[in-house]
Amino acid sequence: MAPSGSRRVDCWRVLYWIPVLFISLIVAWSYYAYVVQLCIETIENIGEKIVYLLVYHVLFIMFVWTYWQTIFTKPMNPLKEFHLPHSDKELFEHEDRRESQQEILRRIAKDLPIYTRTMSGAIRYCDRCLLLKPDRCHHCSACDMVNNCVGFANYKFFMLFLAYSLLYCLFVTATDLQYFIQFWTNGLPDTQAKFHIMFLFFAASTFSVSLAFLFAYHCWLVCKNRSTLEAFRAPAFQHGPDKNAFSLGTRKNFLQVFGDEKKYWLLPIFSSLGDGCSFPTCLVNADPEQPSSPSGRNPSIESAGESHQFPPKPLRESQSRLISNGQSEGSEDRDTQGTSNPALTIEKET
């Protein structure tokens, strides 16, 4: 007999797939309603029918492709180096005092690209996964690991999914409107297509409104380089919370999610910059776009009350490339609030 804990996990996994199944059924029905009932059975103009079917299938393919990538992309964060070494793990588990445990974690974290802290200033550690939490990472209850269902590996796919699903719904709403009005005013014969066309309009228009708000919100998060959690609670550092610590400016924030190769921007192909574990910030690496204060200090750090010097740590290749690109770009992408810091979001809970 399986233990109760195992049954509970299996139950949660089944519940996790219910929204996926529901959306899949809605999409399958919408395809039938639009292609068969609207385009084939109702529209009589051949040219209009061909154009509608062509555009619809392009949007439908991109919508399904991005949805598939968002759902089935596995985490790709290299967390091996964030696990406690065996000897330190034994010391940590046998140590009862909180101060001694934090001293062990601080000693290990000093060689890792970790700068964020808990609100109390402690090193962030996951007791369930038994590893140090990389910056901007959290334990996800759905994944049951230090990662998120929508995170570094698939956040670009999620953004494209929102964009293409919004375009898909808007296109269906716009092209279905005139036939919805004709059926509503009895301008067309009362056939089986009437229900599908009328309900299709209501469903597409309703989803368009909700998707528009959700897409706009995540566009704002990308421009500010914030995760969903960071939008509500600023990440904490040694000098205190800093809501703009990971912002490099609108353009560079966009490049960190979608990459610096334009040919991949509209395709659900991974092109984000970074590795999902380490994030350079202005607290460690001065932003070349940030104007120097008269005293030579970083203004974003001075806003916390005083200047804090953090030990330099190695950057990943793509992050170093992003910073070096910033040196040649000058000050064209300064953040509107005066804080411009490079980083890439790891967790985007929805």
N, C-alpha and C positions, 0 to 999 in steps of 0.2 A: 504494500500500500504506500502510495506517495505521501510524503509529509505534507502537513497543512500549509506550510510556507510555500512549497512548490505549487500546490493547487492555487494559492492566492496569486502567485506570479503569472500562472497560465491564464487565470481569469482576467487579470489586467491586460494581458497581451491580446485576448479576444476582444475586450472592450476597446482597445486601441485601434483595432481594424474596423470597428463599426462605422466611424465617420468616413473612412476610405471606401467602404462598400456603399455607403449612402451616396457619396459624391459620384462614384462610378455608375450607379444606377441612374442618377439624374442626368449625367453626361450621355449615357447610352440612349435614354429616352429623348433627350434634346436633339441628338443626331437623327433619330427616326422621325421626330416631329418636324424638324426643319427640312431635311433632305427629301423624305418621302411625302409627308403630308403637305408641306408648303411648296417646295420647289417643283416636285414632280406632279403632284395631284392638283395643286391650286393655281400656280403661276402658268399663264398661257403663252406669254411672250418668250420666244426661244432665246433671244439675246440676253434678256434680263435673267432668265433661268441659268444660262451658262456662266454669266458673270457672278451671280450669287453663289452658285455651287463652287466655282473656282476659288473665290475669296474665302468662302466659308471653310473649305477643306484646308487651305493654308493656315488659317487661324486655328482650326481644330487640331491639326497635326502639331503645331507649336504648343498649343494648350496642353495636349496629352503628353507630349515629350517633356515639357518642363515639369508637369505634375509627376510624371514617373521619376524623373531625376531627383526631385525634391523628396519624394517618399522613400526611394530605394538607395539613395547615396549613403554609403556607410561612413562613419567617422574616420578621418585620416590624420588625426592629431598624434604626433609622436610623443606619447606620454611616458615612455620607458624611463627616461632620465629623471622623471619626477617621482618615481617610486623610492621609498626609503631603502638604503642598503641593508642587507640582512643584519649586520651587527648593530646598526643604529635603530633598526626596527625592534630588535629585542630590548634595547635600552629604553626605547620610547614606551613599549608596552608594559615593562616592569616598573616604570617610573610613575609614581602616584602624584607627585607635585606638578601643578600646572606650569610653574615657572621653569622647572627643569625640562619639561617636555618642550616648551617654547624655545629654550636654549638649544636643544637638539635640532629643532626645525630651523632655527635661524642659522645654525652652522651649516646645514645642508643647503639652505636656500641662498646663501651668499654666493655660490658658484652657479646659480641658475638665473635665467632672465625673469625674476619675480620681483615686482615692486608694489603690487597692491596688497593691502592688509584688510583685516576685519575692522569694523568700526571702533573696536577697542585697541587697535594697533597690533594685534597678534598675527602671526603667520597663518595663512589660510591652509587648512589641512582637511582632507576628506576621510572621516573615520570608517566609512563603508568601503571605499576603494583603496584605502591605505596608501594615499599618495598626496604629495603637495599639489595644491590647486594652481595651475598656471593662471596668469593674469586674465581676468574677465571670464574665467570658467566657473561653472557651478555644477553640482550634482543634479542630474536630471532624473526625476522619479520614473518617467516613461522609459528612458533608455537604461536606467539603473546603472549609470556610470557618470564619470566626470565628463560630460558632453551635453549636447542638447539635440532634440529632434530636428530643430532648425538651427544650424550653427555655422562654423567656418567652412565646413566642407560643402554645404549646400545652400548657403544664404543667397548666393547669386542666382541659383536655380529658383529659390523661393521668390525672389524679386521678379524674375522673368515670368514665373507662374502667375503672380498677381497681375503683371502687365498684360500678358496674353489672355488671361481669363477675363480681365476687364474689357479688352478689345473684342473678345469673342462675344461677351454679353451685350456690349454696345452695338455691335454689328447685327446680332440677331434681333435686338430690340428695334433698331432703325429700319431694317428691311421687313420686319414682320408688322410694323405699325399700320401701314396702309391696308393690309389685309385683315388685321384685327379690327380696324374701324369699319371695313366693309361687312364683315361678319356681324359686328355689333349692331350695325344699322340695317341689317338684312339686305345688304347690297349684293351678297353672294348666296347661292343656294345652301340650304342647311344640310351639310354632309358630315361625314365622320371627321373630316379635317377641321371642322369648326372648333371642337373641344381642344384639340392639340394646338392649334394656332393661337387661340385665346389664352390658354394656360401657359403656352410658351412665352407669350408676351409678358404676362404677369411675372413669371419666374425669372426671365432674363432681365427685366427692368428692376426687379427687387434685388437680384444679385449685383446688378450694376451699381446701385447706390451703395450697398455695403462694401463692395470691392473697391469702389472709388475712395471711400474714407480710409480703408485699411491700406491701400496702396499709397495714398498721400502721406499717411502717418509713417510708413516705412521709408518713403523717399526722404522725409524729414530726418529720420534716424540715420540714414546713409549720409546725408549732407553734414550732419553733426558728428558722425562716427560714434554713435552710441548704440548700445544694445537696449532691448526692451526694459531690462531691469535697471540699467544705468539711467534711463530716462526718468525713472521714479526715484532712484537713490544713487547719488553720485559715488563713483568708486573711491575708495579710501586709500591714501598713501601714508608714508611716515609723517608727512607734514599736515595730513588731514584730507578731507574729501575735496575732490576737484572734478567738477562735471565736464570740463573741457580738456581734461588731460590727454585724451586720445584723439583730439581733432586736429587735422592738418590743414583744413581749408576745404571748401566744397569740392573743388576739382580733384584734389588728391584723395580725399575721402572716397569719392566715387571710383577712382582708379584702384583703390585698395580692394574694393568689392568686385569690380568688373574687369580689372586688369588693365594693362597699358597697350594691349593690341586691339584696335577698334574692330577688326574682323570677327572677334569672338564676343563682342558685347551683346548682340542680340541672339546668340546661340547658347543653348544649355550645355556648354562645354566649360569645364573648370578652368578659370584663368585668374583667380584671385591672387593677390600678392601676400606672401607670408606663409607661415606653417601652422597657424592656429594655436601656438603655445606662447610665443614671445612677441611682445609689442613695444617697439621703441617709443618713448615719450619725451616730451620736452624736459622732464625732470632729470633725464639721464643724458639725452643728446640735444643740444641746443638747436632749435629750428632755425635754419638759415633765413627763413622768411620773417622771423620774429624780430622786430626792431630792438636794438639794444638800448637798455636804459642808461642814463648818465653814469650810474655807478658800475655798469657792466653786469648787473645781475639780471636774471630772467624775471620779467615782470609777472608771469603767471605764478611763479613760486613766491615772489614777494607778496602777492595778494593773500597768501596764506598767513602772513605775519612776519616771516623771516626767510632767509635764503638757506636751502638745504642742499648739500652736495651728496650725491649718490655715487657709489663706485661704478665705473664703466663696466659694461658686460657686452660680450660679443653679440652682434646682430646677425640675423639670417640674411642670405644673399639678396632676396627680393626686397627686404626691408632696407638694406644698405643701398640698394639701387634706387629705391624710392627717395631716400634722403639725398643721395648724390644728384638725382634729377632735380630735386628742389633747389639745390645750390645754383643750378644754371637757369632756373625759371625766374629767379628774382622774386618780386613781391606781388605777382599778379593774382595769387590765390589766397590772400590773407583772410583769416577768419574774421567774420563780422564783429566778434566780441573780443578780438585782440589776442586770442590764444590759438596757436597753430601747432599741433603736435601729431606726428604720424603714428598710426596704429591700425589694426584690423580687428573688427568685431569677431568674437568667438561665439557668443550665445545670443540668439534672437528668439526668445520665447514668444509665442503667439497665443 
